[in-house]
Amino acid sequence: MKANYGYMDGSGEYYITIDTDHCNNCSHHGCITGCPKGMFQVITDDYDDEVAEIKEEFRKKIKYDCADCKPTTDRPPLPCQAACTPGAITHSW
């Protein structure tokens, strides 16, 4: 299942998508330590699986909180993407 966290406004769409099938019961939780803003947390979902989610206080300001990590050229993976299982985290921008 894919979980989308973020928002859309007049300037664009700003979502972090977590594919819980890739994230399911991850043993290293790289997104927690990989995000310099501490936006991720691990929860137990409705199926008793441990998955990552974006903390509530960050969901309406992802555009600003992720700005420091977003490259202006060459677009390498963001720190949270690089720290996680490949394909577990994607961004809309």
Sequence and secondary structure as in RCSB ss.txt:
>XXXX:A:sequence
MKANYGYMDGSGEYYITIDTDHCNNCSHHGCITGCPKGMFQVITDDYDDEVAEIKEEFRKKIKYDCADCKPTTDR
PPLPCQAACTPGAITHSW
>XXXX:A:secstr
 EEEEEEEETTEEEEEEEEHHHHTT SS HHHHH TT  EEEEE TTS EEEEE GGGTT HHHHTTTT  SSS 
   HHHHHS TTSEEE  
